[in-house]
Every structure is written in C-alpha cells, then in structure tokens.
Amino acid sequence: MYGIQREIVNLTQGAMFVAIYYNKLKSLWDELSSLISLPPPDSVVAKAYLDHLNQQKLLQCLMGLNDTYSMVRSQILLMSPLPSVKQAYSVVNQDESQRILIGTNVGLDVTTTLYA
C-alpha cells in the first residue's frame, strides 16, 4: 500500500495528455482499492468514508495537473458542493481540448505524449 500511495502522491501530468494522466491515476486508485477493506456498504460509516475518499481523489488529481490548468483548477475548487473526480476530469479534459484546438497548450509535447 505504501508503494501505491507514494506513486499516487508523486504522479504529475508532465508531458502527458490529461486523459493519459487521469487513466494512470485511476489505475493506481483501483489497485489501492483492491487492498483496502471497506465497511458494510449500507452503513453511515461507509458513506462518510467514500465521500472522504472521493474528495481525496479529486484533490490528488487536481494537485498533479500542470500549472497551465491553475484557472480551471481554481474554478473546480470553488464549486459547492465539490464535483466528483469524474466531473472534474471532464471539465479539465474539455479545457485541454479547447487549448489544443486553438493551439495554446504550451508545454505539451504531442510526440512524447502519444508514446507515454
């Protein structure tokens, strides 16, 4: 579990497209989830735990994004209630798509990204 947590904490977008970064992060979360035993699904404790876990995933995802996404990251963090990590990913992915269309996705090396 320590190794997986460490990978999650150290994972950053770097030269990856948002989709590739998110899929790597999601894979690590899934691997970690397989090692954790959850409380009974119908319990109040389970709901509170899952809410906390989902909030942690959202923050982990946003922290690993490149600084070019600081504006969209701030917008997501100002939402009340906070969106799910899937909803936030969708917003960031859409922002990236717009940047690519208008050619302003500075710092993203497409050749490196395609083979990451």
MOPAC internal coordinates of N, CA, C and O (Angstrom, degrees):
PM7 1SCF
backbone

  N    0.0000 0     0.00 0     0.00 0    0    0    0
  C    1.4528 1     0.00 0     0.00 0    1    0    0
  C    1.5242 1   110.66 1     0.00 0    2    1    0
  O    1.2310 1   120.78 1   142.78 1    3    2    1
  N    1.3232 1   116.11 1   -37.22 1    3    2    1
  C    1.4554 1   120.61 1  -179.78 1    5    3    2
  C    1.5285 1   110.79 1   -59.22 1    6    5    3
  O    1.2310 1   120.76 1   133.45 1    7    6    5
  N    1.3115 1   116.16 1   -46.55 1    7    6    5
  C    1.4583 1   120.77 1  -178.77 1    9    7    6
  C    1.5224 1   112.61 1   -61.68 1   10    9    7
  O    1.2310 1   120.52 1   138.41 1   11   10    9
  N    1.3152 1   116.60 1   -41.59 1   11   10    9
  C    1.4697 1   121.16 1   179.65 1   13   11   10
  C    1.5281 1   109.88 1   -66.57 1   14   13   11
  O    1.2310 1   120.91 1   134.50 1   15   14   13
  N    1.3377 1   115.87 1   -45.50 1   15   14   13
  C    1.4695 1   119.66 1   178.62 1   17   15   14
  C    1.5290 1   110.17 1   -59.29 1   18   17   15
  O    1.2310 1   120.88 1   138.95 1   19   18   17
  N    1.3093 1   115.92 1   -41.05 1   19   18   17
  C    1.4669 1   120.82 1  -179.93 1   21   19   18
  C    1.5311 1   110.83 1   -63.21 1   22   21   19
  O    1.2310 1   120.59 1   137.95 1   23   22   21
  N    1.3262 1   116.47 1   -42.05 1   23   22   21
  C    1.4679 1   120.04 1   177.72 1   25   23   22
  C    1.5215 1   111.02 1   -62.89 1   26   25   23
  O    1.2310 1   120.47 1   138.81 1   27   26   25
  N    1.3296 1   116.72 1   -41.19 1   27   26   25
  C    1.4628 1   121.27 1   179.36 1   29   27   26
  C    1.5273 1   109.97 1   -61.55 1   30   29   27
  O    1.2310 1   120.54 1   131.99 1   31   30   29
  N    1.3187 1   116.58 1   -48.01 1   31   30   29
  C    1.4619 1   121.67 1  -178.18 1   33   31   30
  C    1.5174 1   111.50 1   -63.15 1   34   33   31
  O    1.2310 1   120.00 1   143.23 1   35   34   33
  N    1.3227 1   117.61 1   -36.77 1   35   34   33
  C    1.4594 1   121.74 1  -175.87 1   37   35   34
  C    1.5329 1   114.25 1   -88.72 1   38   37   35
  O    1.2310 1   120.01 1   170.33 1   39   38   37
  N    1.3276 1   117.58 1    -9.67 1   39   38   37
  C    1.4596 1   120.07 1  -177.71 1   41   39   38
  C    1.5258 1   110.79 1   -72.99 1   42   41   39
  O    1.2310 1   120.80 1   -53.05 1   43   42   41
  N    1.3172 1   116.08 1   126.95 1   43   42   41
  C    1.4606 1   122.08 1   174.38 1   45   43   42
  C    1.5182 1   108.68 1  -129.77 1   46   45   43
  O    1.2310 1   121.27 1   -20.12 1   47   46   45
  N    1.3124 1   115.17 1   159.88 1   47   46   45
  C    1.4596 1   120.61 1  -177.64 1   49   47   46
  C    1.5201 1   111.51 1   -63.71 1   50   49   47
  O    1.2310 1   120.38 1   133.67 1   51   50   49
  N    1.3007 1   116.88 1   -46.33 1   51   50   49
  C    1.4605 1   119.98 1  -178.58 1   53   51   50
  C    1.5146 1   111.93 1    54.90 1   54   53   51
  O    1.2310 1   119.89 1    53.49 1   55   54   53
  N    1.3395 1   117.82 1  -126.51 1   55   54   53
  C    1.4649 1   122.91 1  -177.62 1   57   55   54
  C    1.5303 1   112.57 1   -91.09 1   58   57   55
  O    1.2310 1   120.23 1  -172.71 1   59   58   57
  N    1.3304 1   117.17 1     7.29 1   59   58   57
  C    1.4677 1   120.42 1  -178.11 1   61   59   58
  C    1.5245 1   111.37 1   -82.79 1   62   61   59
  O    1.2310 1   120.82 1   -30.10 1   63   62   61
  N    1.3264 1   116.04 1   149.90 1   63   62   61
  C    1.4556 1   120.07 1   166.82 1   65   63   62
  C    1.5209 1   107.38 1   -64.29 1   66   65   63
  O    1.2310 1   120.40 1   -22.83 1   67   66   65
  N    1.3161 1   116.83 1   157.17 1   67   66   65
  C    1.4617 1   122.52 1  -179.74 1   69   67   66
  C    1.5330 1   110.23 1   -58.29 1   70   69   67
  O    1.2310 1   119.87 1   139.42 1   71   70   69
  N    1.3177 1   117.85 1   -40.58 1   71   70   69
  C    1.4690 1   121.28 1  -178.22 1   73   71   70
  C    1.5294 1   111.27 1   -62.19 1   74   73   71
  O    1.2310 1   120.33 1   138.45 1   75   74   73
  N    1.3107 1   116.97 1   -41.55 1   75   74   73
  C    1.4642 1   120.57 1  -179.68 1   77   75   74
  C    1.5255 1   109.89 1   -68.23 1   78   77   75
  O    1.2310 1   120.72 1   135.82 1   79   78   77
  N    1.3327 1   116.22 1   -44.18 1   79   78   77
  C    1.4718 1   121.40 1   177.33 1   81   79   78
  C    1.5276 1   110.39 1   -58.49 1   82   81   79
  O    1.2310 1   120.37 1   132.14 1   83   82   81
  N    1.3286 1   116.91 1   -47.86 1   83   82   81
  C    1.4632 1   121.44 1  -178.74 1   85   83   82
  C    1.5311 1   111.14 1   -63.20 1   86   85   83
  O    1.2310 1   120.22 1   137.62 1   87   86   85
  N    1.3230 1   117.19 1   -42.38 1   87   86   85
  C    1.4691 1   120.08 1   179.87 1   89   87   86
  C    1.5266 1   112.11 1   -64.36 1   90   89   87
  O    1.2310 1   120.05 1   142.11 1   91   90   89
  N    1.3266 1   117.51 1   -37.89 1   91   90   89
  C    1.4683 1   120.30 1   176.36 1   93   91   90
  C    1.5258 1   110.11 1   -65.35 1   94   93   91
  O    1.2310 1   120.73 1   136.71 1   95   94   93
  N    1.3302 1   116.21 1   -43.29 1   95   94   93
  C    1.4579 1   120.92 1   179.13 1   97   95   94
  C    1.5257 1   110.68 1   -64.34 1   98   97   95
  O    1.2310 1   120.54 1   135.91 1   99   98   97
  N    1.3193 1   116.58 1   -44.09 1   99   98   97
  C    1.4665 1   121.07 1   179.52 1  101   99   98
  C    1.5259 1   110.96 1   -62.34 1  102  101   99
  O    1.2310 1   120.41 1   140.81 1  103  102  101
  N    1.3110 1   116.82 1   -39.19 1  103  102  101
  C    1.4536 1   120.99 1   177.49 1  105  103  102
  C    1.5329 1   111.14 1   -61.14 1  106  105  103
  O    1.2310 1   120.64 1   137.71 1  107  106  105
  N    1.3159 1   116.39 1   -42.29 1  107  106  105
  C    1.4693 1   120.31 1   177.59 1  109  107  106
  C    1.5254 1   111.01 1   -65.90 1  110  109  107
  O    1.2310 1   120.28 1   138.89 1  111  110  109
  N    1.3356 1   117.08 1   -41.11 1  111  110  109
  C    1.4677 1   120.17 1   177.49 1  113  111  110
  C    1.5242 1   110.94 1   -61.74 1  114  113  111
  O    1.2310 1   120.44 1   137.53 1  115  114  113
  N    1.3222 1   116.77 1   -42.47 1  115  114  113
  C    1.4674 1   120.95 1   179.10 1  117  115  114
  C    1.5260 1   111.14 1   -63.59 1  118  117  115
  O    1.2310 1   121.05 1   138.55 1  119  118  117
  N    1.3202 1   115.60 1   -41.45 1  119  118  117
  C    1.4592 1   119.99 1   178.35 1  121  119  118
  C    1.5334 1   110.56 1   -63.27 1  122  121  119
  O    1.2310 1   120.51 1   137.30 1  123  122  121
  N    1.3151 1   116.63 1   -42.70 1  123  122  121
  C    1.4608 1   121.33 1   178.67 1  125  123  122
  C    1.5318 1   110.74 1   -65.30 1  126  125  123
  O    1.2310 1   120.48 1   137.86 1  127  126  125
  N    1.3179 1   116.69 1   -42.14 1  127  126  125
  C    1.4714 1   121.15 1  -179.99 1  129  127  126
  C    1.5224 1   111.95 1   -60.26 1  130  129  127
  O    1.2310 1   120.50 1   146.79 1  131  130  129
  N    1.3299 1   116.65 1   -33.21 1  131  130  129
  C    1.4589 1   119.86 1  -179.52 1  133  131  130
  C    1.5367 1   111.46 1   -68.52 1  134  133  131
  O    1.2310 1   120.50 1   162.66 1  135  134  133
  N    1.3192 1   116.66 1   -17.34 1  135  134  133
  C    1.4678 1   120.64 1  -179.02 1  137  135  134
  C    1.5285 1   113.26 1   -98.12 1  138  137  135
  O    1.2310 1   120.34 1   171.95 1  139  138  137
  N    1.3207 1   116.96 1    -8.05 1  139  138  137
  C    1.4707 1   121.37 1  -176.30 1  141  139  138
  C    1.5220 1   109.44 1  -106.43 1  142  141  139
  O    1.2310 1   120.83 1   -45.83 1  143  142  141
  N    1.3254 1   116.03 1   134.17 1  143  142  141
  C    1.4629 1   119.13 1   174.90 1  145  143  142
  C    1.5324 1   108.33 1   -94.93 1  146  145  143
  O    1.2310 1   121.94 1   -50.05 1  147  146  145
  N    1.3259 1   113.90 1   129.95 1  147  146  145
  C    1.4619 1   120.52 1  -177.91 1  149  147  146
  C    1.5205 1   111.13 1   -94.12 1  150  149  147
  O    1.2310 1   120.75 1   -24.59 1  151  150  149
  N    1.3449 1   116.17 1   155.41 1  151  150  149
  C    1.4607 1   119.02 1   173.37 1  153  151  150
  C    1.5373 1   109.58 1   -66.66 1  154  153  151
  O    1.2310 1   119.83 1   -14.06 1  155  154  153
  N    1.3280 1   117.92 1   165.94 1  155  154  153
  C    1.4769 1   120.59 1   178.93 1  157  155  154
  C    1.5344 1   110.63 1   -51.15 1  158  157  155
  O    1.2310 1   120.16 1   -45.52 1  159  158  157
  N    1.3384 1   117.29 1   134.48 1  159  158  157
  C    1.4645 1   121.53 1  -171.42 1  161  159  158
  C    1.5284 1   115.17 1   -60.01 1  162  161  159
  O    1.2310 1   119.45 1   154.00 1  163  162  161
  N    1.3100 1   118.66 1   -26.00 1  163  162  161
  C    1.4580 1   120.55 1  -177.44 1  165  163  162
  C    1.5252 1   113.19 1   -88.79 1  166  165  163
  O    1.2310 1   119.82 1   179.17 1  167  166  165
  N    1.3063 1   117.96 1    -0.83 1  167  166  165
  C    1.4599 1   120.05 1  -175.41 1  169  167  166
  C    1.5269 1   112.25 1   -83.73 1  170  169  167
  O    1.2310 1   121.22 1   -23.87 1  171  170  169
  N    1.3102 1   115.27 1   156.13 1  171  170  169
  C    1.4633 1   122.21 1   176.69 1  173  171  170
  C    1.5309 1   109.45 1   -64.22 1  174  173  171
  O    1.2310 1   121.01 1   144.07 1  175  174  173
  N    1.3164 1   115.68 1   -35.93 1  175  174  173
  C    1.4597 1   121.34 1   179.53 1  177  175  174
  C    1.5288 1   110.12 1   -61.86 1  178  177  175
  O    1.2310 1   120.17 1   138.58 1  179  178  177
  N    1.3201 1   117.28 1   -41.42 1  179  178  177
  C    1.4600 1   121.38 1  -179.44 1  181  179  178
  C    1.5221 1   110.82 1   -63.24 1  182  181  179
  O    1.2310 1   120.42 1   136.54 1  183  182  181
  N    1.3277 1   116.81 1   -43.46 1  183  182  181
  C    1.4667 1   120.24 1   179.87 1  185  183  182
  C    1.5240 1   110.44 1   -63.40 1  186  185  183
  O    1.2310 1   120.19 1   134.95 1  187  186  185
  N    1.3110 1   117.24 1   -45.05 1  187  186  185
  C    1.4662 1   120.89 1   179.41 1  189  187  186
  C    1.5261 1   110.69 1   -63.03 1  190  189  187
  O    1.2310 1   120.83 1   137.91 1  191  190  189
  N    1.3255 1   116.02 1   -42.09 1  191  190  189
  C    1.4636 1   120.38 1   179.64 1  193  191  190
  C    1.5245 1   110.95 1   -63.95 1  194  193  191
  O    1.2310 1   120.25 1   133.83 1  195  194  193
  N    1.3232 1   117.12 1   -46.17 1  195  194  193
  C    1.4676 1   120.89 1  -179.11 1  197  195  194
  C    1.5260 1   111.58 1   -65.31 1  198  197  195
  O    1.2310 1   120.30 1   142.14 1  199  198  197
  N    1.3400 1   117.03 1   -37.86 1  199  198  197
  C    1.4646 1   120.30 1   176.13 1  201  199  198
  C    1.5277 1   110.24 1   -61.44 1  202  201  199
  O    1.2310 1   120.82 1   135.11 1  203  202  201
  N    1.3224 1   116.04 1   -44.89 1  203  202  201
  C    1.4641 1   120.97 1   178.76 1  205  203  202
  C    1.5331 1   110.63 1   -64.18 1  206  205  203
  O    1.2310 1   120.43 1   135.81 1  207  206  205
  N    1.3124 1   116.79 1   -44.19 1  207  206  205
  C    1.4580 1   121.66 1   179.80 1  209  207  206
  C    1.5267 1   111.34 1   -61.05 1  210  209  207
  O    1.2310 1   120.49 1   136.43 1  211  210  209
  N    1.3210 1   116.67 1   -43.57 1  211  210  209
  C    1.4610 1   120.82 1   179.55 1  213  211  210
  C    1.5248 1   111.57 1   -65.54 1  214  213  211
  O    1.2310 1   120.54 1   143.00 1  215  214  213
  N    1.3247 1   116.57 1   -37.00 1  215  214  213
  C    1.4644 1   119.95 1   176.69 1  217  215  214
  C    1.5298 1   110.39 1   -66.16 1  218  217  215
  O    1.2310 1   120.41 1   140.19 1  219  218  217
  N    1.3258 1   116.82 1   -39.81 1  219  218  217
  C    1.4636 1   120.61 1   177.54 1  221  219  218
  C    1.5234 1   111.15 1   -63.31 1  222  221  219
  O    1.2310 1   120.40 1   138.52 1  223  222  221
  N    1.3216 1   116.85 1   -41.48 1  223  222  221
  C    1.4643 1   120.98 1   178.39 1  225  223  222
  C    1.5306 1   110.50 1   -62.18 1  226  225  223
  O    1.2310 1   120.53 1   137.26 1  227  226  225
  N    1.3172 1   116.60 1   -42.74 1  227  226  225
  C    1.4509 1   120.84 1   178.28 1  229  227  226
  C    1.5252 1   110.65 1   -59.18 1  230  229  227
  O    1.2310 1   120.60 1   131.82 1  231  230  229
  N    1.3200 1   116.46 1   -48.18 1  231  230  229
  C    1.4624 1   120.39 1  -179.39 1  233  231  230
  C    1.5210 1   111.70 1   -64.58 1  234  233  231
  O    1.2310 1   120.10 1   139.12 1  235  234  233
  N    1.3260 1   117.41 1   -40.88 1  235  234  233
  C    1.4693 1   121.11 1   177.92 1  237  235  234
  C    1.5240 1   110.58 1   -60.74 1  238  237  235
  O    1.2310 1   120.77 1   136.16 1  239  238  237
  N    1.3108 1   116.14 1   -43.84 1  239  238  237
  C    1.4586 1   121.29 1  -179.49 1  241  239  238
  C    1.5290 1   110.42 1   -63.12 1  242  241  239
  O    1.2310 1   120.35 1   132.90 1  243  242  241
  N    1.3077 1   116.93 1   -47.10 1  243  242  241
  C    1.4632 1   120.65 1  -178.25 1  245  243  242
  C    1.5239 1   112.26 1   -67.26 1  246  245  243
  O    1.2310 1   120.26 1   144.15 1  247  246  245
  N    1.3253 1   117.12 1   -35.85 1  247  246  245
  C    1.4674 1   120.21 1  -179.45 1  249  247  246
  C    1.5238 1   112.10 1   -66.41 1  250  249  247
  O    1.2310 1   120.02 1   149.77 1  251  250  249
  N    1.3180 1   117.57 1   -30.23 1  251  250  249
  C    1.4580 1   120.70 1  -177.16 1  253  251  250
  C    1.5201 1   114.87 1   -84.08 1  254  253  251
  O    1.2310 1   120.79 1   172.22 1  255  254  253
  N    1.3327 1   116.10 1    -7.78 1  255  254  253
  C    1.4618 1   119.16 1  -179.72 1  257  255  254
  C    1.5225 1   111.25 1   -70.95 1  258  257  255
  O    1.2310 1   120.91 1   -26.67 1  259  258  257
  N    1.3095 1   115.87 1   153.33 1  259  258  257
  C    1.4597 1   121.35 1   175.63 1  261  259  258
  C    1.5280 1   110.20 1   -63.78 1  262  261  259
  O    1.2310 1   120.74 1   -22.10 1  263  262  261
  N    1.3193 1   116.18 1   157.90 1  263  262  261
  C    1.4596 1   121.61 1  -179.61 1  265  263  262
  C    1.5238 1   113.08 1   -63.90 1  266  265  263
  O    1.2310 1   120.05 1   161.09 1  267  266  265
  N    1.3280 1   117.51 1   -18.91 1  267  266  265
  C    1.4671 1   119.83 1   178.13 1  269  267  266
  C    1.5287 1   111.31 1   -63.89 1  270  269  267
  O    1.2310 1   120.54 1   164.35 1  271  270  269
  N    1.3250 1   116.57 1   -15.65 1  271  270  269
  C    1.4648 1   121.16 1   179.61 1  273  271  270
  C    1.5279 1   112.23 1  -101.27 1  274  273  271
  O    1.2310 1   119.99 1  -161.95 1  275  274  273
  N    1.3221 1   117.63 1    18.05 1  275  274  273
  C    1.4685 1   120.05 1  -176.95 1  277  275  274
  C    1.5228 1   112.26 1   -61.95 1  278  277  275
  O    1.2310 1   119.90 1   143.59 1  279  278  277
  N    1.3267 1   117.80 1   -36.41 1  279  278  277
  C    1.4656 1   120.52 1  -178.83 1  281  279  278
  C    1.5337 1   110.50 1   -68.84 1  282  281  279
  O    1.2310 1   120.25 1   132.69 1  283  282  281
  N    1.3143 1   117.13 1   -47.31 1  283  282  281
  C    1.4602 1   119.94 1  -179.40 1  285  283  282
  C    1.5378 1   110.08 1   -68.39 1  286  285  283
  O    1.2310 1   120.54 1   146.05 1  287  286  285
  N    1.3323 1   116.57 1   -33.95 1  287  286  285
  C    1.4662 1   120.74 1   176.75 1  289  287  286
  C    1.5283 1   109.61 1   -62.42 1  290  289  287
  O    1.2310 1   120.29 1   135.44 1  291  290  289
  N    1.3219 1   117.04 1   -44.56 1  291  290  289
  C    1.4701 1   121.22 1   178.60 1  293  291  290
  C    1.5222 1   111.12 1   -62.32 1  294  293  291
  O    1.2310 1   120.48 1   138.41 1  295  294  293
  N    1.3323 1   116.69 1   -41.59 1  295  294  293
  C    1.4634 1   120.49 1   178.87 1  297  295  294
  C    1.5225 1   111.15 1   -61.81 1  298  297  295
  O    1.2310 1   120.41 1   139.25 1  299  298  297
  N    1.3136 1   116.81 1   -40.75 1  299  298  297
  C    1.4645 1   121.21 1   179.70 1  301  299  298
  C    1.5260 1   110.17 1   -65.72 1  302  301  299
  O    1.2310 1   120.62 1   136.39 1  303  302  301
  N    1.3298 1   116.41 1   -43.61 1  303  302  301
  C    1.4679 1   120.11 1  -178.38 1  305  303  302
  C    1.5259 1   112.74 1   -68.54 1  306  305  303
  O    1.2310 1   119.97 1   159.94 1  307  306  305
  N    1.3257 1   117.66 1   -20.06 1  307  306  305
  C    1.4631 1   121.33 1   177.96 1  309  307  306
  C    1.5289 1   112.79 1   -85.52 1  310  309  307
  O    1.2310 1   120.53 1   169.80 1  311  310  309
  N    1.3280 1   116.59 1   -10.20 1  311  310  309
  C    1.4690 1   119.55 1  -179.98 1  313  311  310
  C    1.5261 1   110.26 1   -67.55 1  314  313  311
  O    1.2310 1   121.46 1   -37.85 1  315  314  313
  N    1.3148 1   114.81 1   142.15 1  315  314  313
  C    1.4608 1   119.37 1   177.95 1  317  315  314
  C    1.5181 1   108.24 1  -134.00 1  318  317  315
  O    1.2310 1   120.09 1   -62.40 1  319  318  317
  N    1.3097 1   117.44 1   117.60 1  319  318  317
  C    1.4583 1   128.51 1    -2.24 1  321  319  318
  C    1.5259 1   110.21 1   -72.73 1  322  321  319
  O    1.2310 1   121.26 1   -14.58 1  323  322  321
  N    1.3243 1   115.20 1   165.42 1  323  322  321
  C    1.4545 1   119.83 1   177.53 1  325  323  322
  C    1.5280 1   109.26 1   -61.84 1  326  325  323
  O    1.2310 1   120.42 1   -37.68 1  327  326  325
  N    1.3274 1   116.80 1   142.32 1  327  326  325
  C    1.4699 1   119.15 1   178.64 1  329  327  326
  C    1.5246 1   110.86 1   -73.45 1  330  329  327
  O    1.2310 1   121.24 1   -12.39 1  331  330  329
  N    1.3107 1   115.23 1   167.61 1  331  330  329
  C    1.4640 1   119.57 1   172.31 1  333  331  330
  C    1.5174 1   108.00 1   -70.52 1  334  333  331
  O    1.2310 1   120.55 1   -15.64 1  335  334  333
  N    1.3100 1   116.55 1   164.36 1  335  334  333
  C    1.4598 1   120.04 1   178.55 1  337  335  334
  C    1.5323 1   110.27 1   -64.04 1  338  337  335
  O    1.2310 1   120.03 1   147.07 1  339  338  337
  N    1.3182 1   117.54 1   -32.93 1  339  338  337
  C    1.4698 1   120.74 1   177.98 1  341  339  338
  C    1.5245 1   110.82 1   -66.17 1  342  341  339
  O    1.2310 1   120.73 1   137.98 1  343  342  341
  N    1.3352 1   116.20 1   -42.02 1  343  342  341
  C    1.4609 1   119.94 1   178.74 1  345  343  342
  C    1.5293 1   110.64 1   -65.40 1  346  345  343
  O    1.2310 1   120.49 1   137.49 1  347  346  345
  N    1.3297 1   116.67 1   -42.51 1  347  346  345
  C    1.4641 1   120.66 1   178.85 1  349  347  346
  C    1.5231 1   110.11 1   -63.83 1  350  349  347
  O    1.2310 1   120.49 1   137.05 1  351  350  349
  N    1.3245 1   116.67 1   -42.95 1  351  350  349
  C    1.4710 1   120.70 1   177.64 1  353  351  350
  C    1.5249 1   110.12 1   -57.58 1  354  353  351
  O    1.2310 1   120.49 1   137.03 1  355  354  353
  N    1.3080 1   116.67 1   -42.97 1  355  354  353
  C    1.4553 1   121.16 1  -179.61 1  357  355  354
  C    1.5292 1   110.95 1   -60.55 1  358  357  355
  O    1.2310 1   120.49 1   137.34 1  359  358  357
  N    1.3249 1   116.66 1   -42.66 1  359  358  357
  C    1.4644 1   121.40 1   179.22 1  361  359  358
  C    1.5276 1   110.44 1   -64.48 1  362  361  359
  O    1.2310 1   120.42 1   134.04 1  363  362  361
  N    1.3239 1   116.81 1   -45.96 1  363  362  361
  C    1.4647 1   121.11 1  -179.18 1  365  363  362
  C    1.5252 1   110.64 1   -66.72 1  366  365  363
  O    1.2310 1   120.38 1   138.73 1  367  366  365
  N    1.3111 1   116.87 1   -41.27 1  367  366  365
  C    1.4656 1   121.30 1   179.08 1  369  367  366
  C    1.5264 1   110.86 1   -62.57 1  370  369  367
  O    1.2310 1   120.67 1   139.34 1  371  370  369
  N    1.3205 1   116.32 1   -40.66 1  371  370  369
  C    1.4615 1   120.87 1   177.65 1  373  371  370
  C    1.5330 1   109.88 1   -64.61 1  374  373  371
  O    1.2310 1   120.22 1   139.27 1  375  374  373
  N    1.3216 1   117.18 1   -40.73 1  375  374  373
  C    1.4644 1   121.51 1   177.70 1  377  375  374
  C    1.5329 1   110.02 1   -61.41 1  378  377  375
  O    1.2310 1   120.87 1   135.93 1  379  378  377
  N    1.3394 1   115.94 1   -44.07 1  379  378  377
  C    1.4569 1   120.16 1   178.48 1  381  379  378
  C    1.5308 1   110.99 1   -61.91 1  382  381  379
  O    1.2310 1   120.06 1   137.25 1  383  382  381
  N    1.3155 1   117.49 1   -42.75 1  383  382  381
  C    1.4666 1   121.55 1   179.71 1  385  383  382
  C    1.5285 1   110.72 1   -60.15 1  386  385  383
  O    1.2310 1   120.70 1   138.17 1  387  386  385
  N    1.3189 1   116.28 1   -41.83 1  387  386  385
  C    1.4610 1   120.02 1   178.15 1  389  387  386
  C    1.5243 1   111.05 1   -65.18 1  390  389  387
  O    1.2310 1   120.59 1   139.69 1  391  390  389
  N    1.3353 1   116.48 1   -40.31 1  391  390  389
  C    1.4650 1   120.28 1   178.65 1  393  391  390
  C    1.5322 1   110.67 1   -62.60 1  394  393  391
  O    1.2310 1   120.60 1   138.54 1  395  394  393
  N    1.3168 1   116.47 1   -41.46 1  395  394  393
  C    1.4639 1   120.70 1   179.96 1  397  395  394
  C    1.5306 1   110.41 1   -65.80 1  398  397  395
  O    1.2310 1   120.64 1   137.80 1  399  398  397
  N    1.3309 1   116.37 1   -42.20 1  399  398  397
  C    1.4645 1   120.22 1  -179.87 1  401  399  398
  C    1.5194 1   112.44 1   -61.31 1  402  401  399
  O    1.2310 1   120.55 1   141.90 1  403  402  401
  N    1.3289 1   116.56 1   -38.10 1  403  402  401
  C    1.4636 1   118.34 1  -178.62 1  405  403  402
  C    1.5273 1   112.09 1   -96.84 1  406  405  403
  O    1.2310 1   120.70 1  -178.35 1  407  406  405
  N    1.3243 1   116.26 1     1.65 1  407  406  405
  C    1.4557 1   120.70 1   173.62 1  409  407  406
  C    1.5128 1   115.17 1    74.74 1  410  409  407
  O    1.2310 1   120.03 1  -149.57 1  411  410  409
  N    1.3359 1   117.56 1    30.43 1  411  410  409
  C    1.4714 1   119.56 1  -179.25 1  413  411  410
  C    1.5113 1   112.85 1  -113.74 1  414  413  411
  O    1.2310 1   119.42 1  -162.20 1  415  414  413
  N    1.3171 1   118.71 1    17.80 1  415  414  413
  C    1.4635 1   120.49 1  -178.86 1  417  415  414
  C    1.5289 1   109.08 1   -82.88 1  418  417  415
  O    1.2310 1   121.03 1  -108.04 1  419  418  417
  N    1.3146 1   115.64 1    71.96 1  419  418  417
  C    1.4524 1   122.73 1  -177.14 1  421  419  418
  C    1.5314 1   110.35 1   -64.77 1  422  421  419
  O    1.2310 1   120.87 1   -43.93 1  423  422  421
  N    1.3108 1   115.95 1   136.07 1  423  422  421
  C    1.4622 1   120.31 1   176.35 1  425  423  422
  C    1.5129 1   114.47 1    90.28 1  426  425  423
  O    1.2310 1   119.65 1  -178.11 1  427  426  425
  N    1.2996 1   118.28 1     1.89 1  427  426  425
  C    1.4644 1   120.77 1   179.70 1  429  427  426
  C    1.5256 1   108.14 1  -105.88 1  430  429  427
  O    1.2310 1   121.26 1   -65.87 1  431  430  429
  N    1.3027 1   115.19 1   114.13 1  431  430  429
  C    1.4595 1   121.17 1  -179.49 1  433  431  430
  C    1.5179 1   108.16 1   -93.94 1  434  433  431
  O    1.2310 1   120.38 1   -74.21 1  435  434  433
  N    1.3236 1   116.89 1   105.79 1  435  434  433
  C    1.4602 1   122.03 1  -173.93 1  437  435  434
  C    1.5181 1   111.30 1   -61.77 1  438  437  435
  O    1.2310 1   118.58 1   141.40 1  439  438  437
  N    1.3043 1   120.31 1   -38.60 1  439  438  437
  C    1.4696 1   121.05 1  -178.15 1  441  439  438
  C    1.5254 1   110.43 1   -67.31 1  442  441  439
  O    1.2310 1   119.80 1   140.61 1  443  442  441
  N    1.3230 1   117.98 1   -39.39 1  443  442  441
  C    1.4576 1   121.57 1   177.13 1  445  443  442
  C    1.5205 1   110.12 1   -67.78 1  446  445  443
  O    1.2310 1   120.56 1   138.58 1  447  446  445
  N    1.3302 1   116.53 1   -41.42 1  447  446  445
  C    1.4431 1   122.22 1  -175.79 1  449  447  446
  C    1.5247 1   112.33 1   -65.70 1  450  449  447
  O    1.2310 1   120.52 1   140.32 1  451  450  449
  N    1.3124 1   116.61 1   -39.68 1  451  450  449
  C    1.4669 1   119.61 1  -177.14 1  453  451  450
  C    1.5234 1   112.22 1   -65.11 1  454  453  451
  O    1.2310 1   120.07 1   155.08 1  455  454  453
  N    1.3007 1   117.46 1   -24.92 1  455  454  453
  C    1.4566 1   120.47 1  -177.28 1  457  455  454
  C    1.5115 1   112.82 1  -111.93 1  458  457  455
  O    1.2310 1   120.19 1  -164.62 1  459  458  457
  N    1.3490 1   117.24 1    15.38 1  459  458  457
  C    1.4765 1   120.69 1  -179.52 1  461  459  458
  C    1.4966 1   111.48 1   -73.94 1  462  461  459
  O    1.2310 1   120.10 1   180.00 1  463  462  461

